[in-house]
Every structure is written in C-alpha cells, then in structure tokens.
Amino acid sequence: MSKLENPVLLGIVGGAHGIRGECRVRSHTDNPTDIGAYGPLSDANGKRYTVRSAREQKNVVIVRFEEVTDRNEAERLNGTELFVDRSLLPDDDMGEDFYQADLIGLDVRSTAGEMLGEVIAFHNFGAGDVLEIRREGAASFMIPFTEAAVPEIDLDVGYILVEPVSAGLEGAVEVREGDEIPSDDRSTT
C-alpha cells in the first residue's frame, strides 16, 4: 500500500447495499458510473479498491469492488473517500475545465482587488458546491461556488476572483441614499 502522490477525490462510500458486499458510492465523476474508469481507487491510507461493476441507483452508484466480498466488509467502508492519482485523469485540451483539487491553495481576491484568503476546501453538503476560504488570523468562511460568486478562475496565475455581493460576504451590501430600509417592526396600528 502506498499513498497517491497527487490524489483527486472521485467518490465517497455511503454504506453497504444488499448482502453481497456492494457499496453505495457518491460519485464525483461527470458520468457517475465512470468511477472505476481510471483504474483502481485508493483510500487515504493507500489501500486499493478495484471496481468490478457500477450501476446508477437514484442519486448514488452501486459499486462492487473486487476486494469486498460481504456486507460486513462493505459496512466498514462507510465514509471512505476514494481517490485516483491526477496523472490518470484526462487533461482538458481547451484549458477551460479543472478538477476541484486544482482550486485548493489558490489565492482568493475580491473584484475590488482585496486579498480575501486562500481556498482550503471544496464542499457539497447537498445544496450546491461551496468553497471554504481561510483568512489570515481569522476563522475560515464559505462561499457558494457559482459563476456569479466566482466570475473568474486563473489557474496559471493561481487565484480566483470573488464578487462579494453574490458570494454573500458580510458587509457587502450597502444601503444607497434613497433606498428603503426594510423594517423589522411588524406591529399594526
């Protein structure tokens, strides 16, 4: 067992399916059943898993791994992240696509030029993709990973550009002269 040099997360095991050792896997590949298309997967400790079969079922992929032969083994994999080395993934010929792992470590700048921090994680809690950003000397914060909130990504220079209002950053919305300020007073006269 050896750890991958440049791991890219392809899926997360969500638990056992049935009694024959199949696993429910949340796939991060464009085509969910392609989870095994790039060769054996590895966990964070370097243990390898070879996909024997994969089929879609609702919002997960049911995967049979060669190394998992019964439900007990499948249950032990619950929560296991599955990676493949970046060198096994196809490169984008047009230079427009990227992998989530490419964003980790990029500087984060506002559209006004202010340095906001560094991307430290990419999350999806079920309502859409979210970037976690670490600020120097402060708690990290999260922003939605949408085109409106992140209008520009420059992998060559190493930064992403964030539009503060669309990203929902604190203090980003200012009241302009003449705008009505909503009242919290709900009493009737």
Secondary structure, DSSP 8 states (H G I E B T S, - for coil): ----SSEEEEEEEEEEETTTTEEEEEE-SSSGGGGGTTS-EE-TT--EE-EEEEEEETTEEEEEETT--SHHHHHHTTT-EEEEEGGGS---TTS----HHHHTT-EEEETTS-EEEEEEEEEE-SSSEEEEEE-TTS--EEEE-STTT--EEETTTTEEEE-HHHHT-TT-----TT-----------
